[in-house]
Amino acid sequence: MGVLIVSGFLLIMTVFRKRLGWAWLSIFGTHLILAAIAIYVVNFSGIITDVHIPLNPATIGAVTILGLPGVLLLLGLKITLL
């Protein structure tokens, strides 16, 4: 638990020392919301039947980092592994 607290404190210090401010947080939040919307669209559009991508931190994180190719990656994995 101590390592988590120290690393969190050092991360906050790095963010404010580099003068990144809060702009990165709004960009990350926008990407996070768009990732959730993209997964919802895939789940409820009915384009591909019997494919459901669960909304959990791993799937939303993949789509947040990778963007639209992340959604296609998750669809490919779901179809391949099913």
C-alpha positions, 0 to 999 in steps of 0.5 A: 500500500505504501508503494501505491501511495508513494508512486501516486504522489510522485506521479502527481509531482511529475504532472505539475512540475512539467506544467502539463496542468489539467488539459491532459485530464480533459483529453483523457476523459473525452477519450474515455467517454468516446470509448464507452460510446463506441462499445455501446454502439457495437453492442446495441447496433445489431450489425454483428449478431451474437457479439457482445463486448463487455464494458469493463476497465480492460476493454474500455482501456484498450479502446481508449488507448487504441481508438477505433482500431481497438474496437475492431481488435476486440471484435476480432478477438471476440469472434475468433475466441468464440 
